[in-house]
């Protein structure tokens, strides 16, 4: 694991133990850290914290204040985490309930109105299906009960539906965010065709080997994501790639 990320996770883990005490079941890392393809320039720090019961409002506020404090030392893409109940990890439902969420997308809202935004940060999230599947396959038990005693893998159809959410707008948005969509399209097709649970980097490698007609564009996206090598993309080719991949994903 990346040493800087590990140091931050140790600090987060220690503080969450202080805040939540015996209610904290465990902390589980997914995403690029779990897939061992973390890049300080291109990745965020992803984890799920599991509790026996919902934290109280004061505890939630302490958690958000902790994450805001540590965020200044995090990668530019930040920290993304959700707090979920153990019962919802074992008796899986879709979309999956969560009790608290933090990410770059919500950071400013917490800064501007921490009390108000905490009250809105609960509900259900389709992404948790994908996160739970990654944890079951390659995730890291950073603290607490072993992941195999906490998580039941999501059914295949739920995992597929979850990762499809990442690419459903690919044709319209791929030119604005080519690396994200090229690599995600590859990993979704890899799962459909082979049942492979891959990172974005792993999806890129799979695409390079299995989609030869678009090899050059996938290689560019892969090199930019893994090695931070800036690349120029042809807009027309990006759109053609997205259309081709979505047809393969949805129509076979």
C-alpha positions in Angstrom: 0.0 0.0 0.0 1.1 3.6 -0.7 3.0 4.7 2.4 1.5 8.2 2.5 -2.0 6.8 2.1 -1.3 4.2 4.7 -0.3 6.9 7.2 -3.4 8.9 6.6 -5.6 5.7 6.9 -3.9 4.9 10.3 -4.7 8.4 11.6 -8.3 8.1 10.4 -8.6 4.6 11.9 -7.2 5.6 15.3 -9.6 8.6 15.4 -12.6 6.7 14.3 -11.9 4.1 17.1 -11.8 7.0 19.6 -15.1 8.5 18.3 -17.1 5.3 17.8 -15.6 2.9 20.3 -17.2 -0.5 20.4 -19.7 0.5 17.8 -17.0 0.4 15.1 -17.0 -3.1 13.5 -14.2 -2.4 11.0 -12.7 -0.3 8.3 -12.3 -1.8 4.8 -10.3 -0.3 1.9 -11.5 -0.7 -1.7 -10.7 1.2 -4.9 -7.2 1.7 -6.3 -5.5 1.1 -3.0 -7.0 -2.4 -2.8 -6.1 -3.1 -6.4 -2.5 -1.9 -5.8 -2.7 0.7 -8.6 -3.0 3.8 -6.4 -1.5 7.0 -7.8 -1.2 10.1 -5.6 -1.9 12.3 -8.7 -4.9 10.4 -10.1 -6.5 8.4 -7.2 -8.6 9.0 -4.2 -8.5 7.1 -0.9 -11.6 4.8 -0.7 -12.9 3.0 2.3 -16.1 1.7 4.0 -16.5 2.0 7.7 -19.0 -0.5 9.2 -20.8 0.0 12.5 -23.3 -2.1 14.5 -25.7 0.8 14.9 -26.1 4.3 13.4 -23.7 6.8 14.9 -25.3 9.7 16.7 -25.4 13.2 15.3 -22.5 14.4 17.6 -20.4 11.4 16.4 -21.2 12.1 12.8 -20.1 15.7 13.2 -16.8 14.6 14.8 -16.2 12.2 11.9 -16.8 14.9 9.3 -14.6 17.4 11.2 -11.9 14.7 11.3 -12.1 14.1 7.5 -12.1 17.8 6.7 -9.0 18.2 8.8 -7.1 15.3 7.2 -8.4 16.3 3.7 -5.7 18.9 3.3 -3.0 16.2 3.4 -5.0 13.8 1.1 -4.5 13.4 -2.7 -6.2 16.0 -4.8 -9.1 13.6 -5.6 -9.6 13.4 -1.9 -11.1 10.9 0.5 -14.3 9.0 -0.3 -16.0 6.9 2.3 -19.3 5.7 3.5 -20.5 4.5 6.9 -22.8 1.5 6.7 -24.5 -0.9 9.2 -23.2 -4.4 9.5 -26.6 -5.9 9.0 -26.8 -4.2 5.6 -23.4 -5.8 4.6 -24.6 -9.3 5.6 -28.2 -9.1 4.5 -27.6 -7.3 1.3 -30.2 -5.1 -0.3 -30.0 -3.0 -3.4 -29.6 0.0 -3.5 -27.7 -0.3 -0.2 -28.4 2.0 2.8 -25.7 4.2 4.2 -25.6 6.4 7.4 -23.0 9.0 6.4 -20.9 9.8 3.3 -17.9 12.0 2.6 -16.2 12.9 -0.7 -14.9 15.8 -2.7 -18.3 16.3 -4.2 -19.7 17.1 -0.7 -16.7 18.8 0.9 -17.8 22.4 0.3 -21.3 21.7 1.5 -19.9 20.4 4.8 -17.7 23.4 5.1 -20.6 25.8 4.4 -23.2 24.1 6.6 -21.8 21.1 8.4 -24.9 20.5 10.6 -27.4 20.9 7.8 -25.5 18.7 5.3 -24.9 15.9 7.8 -28.7 15.7 8.2 -29.0 15.0 4.4 -26.2 12.5 4.2 -28.1 9.2 4.6 -30.1 7.1 2.2 -29.2 4.5 -0.4 -26.4 4.3 -2.9 -26.1 2.0 -5.9 -22.3 2.4 -5.8 -22.1 0.4 -2.5 -22.8 -2.8 -4.4 -19.6 -2.3 -6.5 -17.6 -1.3 -3.4 -18.8 -4.4 -1.4 -17.9 -6.7 -4.4 -14.4 -5.2 -4.6 -13.9 -5.5 -0.9 -15.0 -9.2 -1.0 -12.6 -9.9 -3.9 -9.5 -7.7 -3.3 -10.3 -5.4 -0.4 -8.2 -4.8 2.6 -9.4 -5.2 6.2 -7.6 -2.2 7.7 -9.1 -2.5 11.1 -11.5 -4.7 12.9 -13.4 -7.9 12.0 -12.2 -9.8 9.0 -14.0 -8.7 5.8 -15.1 -12.3 5.1 -17.1 -12.2 8.4 -18.8 -8.9 7.5 -19.6 -8.7 3.8 -21.8 -10.8 1.6 -20.9 -10.3 -2.1 -23.6 -8.5 -4.0 -25.4 -10.6 -6.6 -23.9 -10.3 -10.1 -26.8 -8.4 -11.5 -26.5 -5.7 -8.8 -22.8 -5.3 -9.3 -23.3 -5.0 -13.1 -26.1 -2.5 -12.6 -23.9 -0.5 -10.2 -20.9 -0.3 -12.5 -23.1 0.5 -15.5 -24.0 3.7 -13.7 -20.5 4.9 -14.2 -20.7 4.7 -18.0 -24.3 5.3 -19.0 -23.6 8.9 -20.2 -20.3 8.0 -21.9 -21.2 9.1 -25.4 -22.1 12.6 -24.2 -19.3 13.0 -21.6 -16.3 11.0 -22.8 -14.7 14.0 -24.6 -14.7 16.0 -21.3 -13.3 13.1 -19.2 -11.7 10.6 -21.6 -9.5 8.7 -19.1 -12.3 8.0 -16.7 -14.7 6.8 -19.4 -12.3 4.9 -21.5 -11.0 2.8 -18.6 -14.4 2.4 -17.0 -16.0 1.2 -20.2 -13.2 -1.4 -20.5 -13.7 -2.7 -17.0 -17.5 -2.9 -17.4 -17.2 -4.9 -20.6 -14.5 -7.1 -19.0 -17.0 -8.0 -16.2 -19.8 -8.7 -18.7 -17.7 -11.0 -20.9 -15.5 -12.6 -18.3 -16.8 -11.9 -14.8 -13.6 -10.1 -14.0 -13.7 -7.5 -11.2 -11.1 -5.0 -12.2 -9.8 -1.6 -11.3 -9.7 1.2 -13.9 -6.1 0.3 -14.6 -6.9 -3.4 -14.8 -9.8 -2.5 -17.2 -7.3 -0.6 -19.4 -4.9 -3.6 -19.6 -7.8 -5.9 -20.4 -9.0 -3.5 -23.1 -5.5 -3.2 -24.7 -5.5 -7.0 -25.0 -9.1 -7.5 -26.1 -10.2 -4.5 -28.1 -7.5 -4.2 -30.7 -9.3 -1.8 -33.0 -9.2 0.8 -30.2 -5.9 -0.2 -28.7 -4.2 3.2 -29.2 -6.9 5.2 -27.4 -7.0 2.7 -24.5 -3.2 2.8 -24.2 -3.3 6.6 -24.0 -5.9 6.5 -21.2 -4.0 3.8 -19.4 -0.7 5.7 -19.5 -2.2 8.9 -18.4 -4.0 7.2 -15.5 -1.1 5.0 -14.3 2.0 7.1 -15.2 0.4 10.6 -15.3 1.5 11.0 -18.9 -0.6 13.7 -20.6 -2.2 12.6 -23.9 -4.2 14.2 -26.7 -7.4 12.4 -27.6 -9.3 12.6 -30.9 -12.8 13.6 -30.1 -14.4 11.6 -33.0 -12.5 8.5 -32.0 -13.6 8.9 -28.4 -17.2 9.1 -29.4 -16.9 6.1 -31.7 -15.2 4.1 -28.9 -18.0 5.0 -26.5 -20.7 4.0 -29.0 -19.0 0.7 -29.7 -18.4 -0.2 -26.1 -22.0 0.7 -25.0 -23.4 -1.5 -27.8 -21.2 -4.4 -26.6 -22.2 -3.8 -23.0 -25.9 -3.4 -23.5 -26.6 -5.5 -26.6 -23.8 -8.1 -26.6 
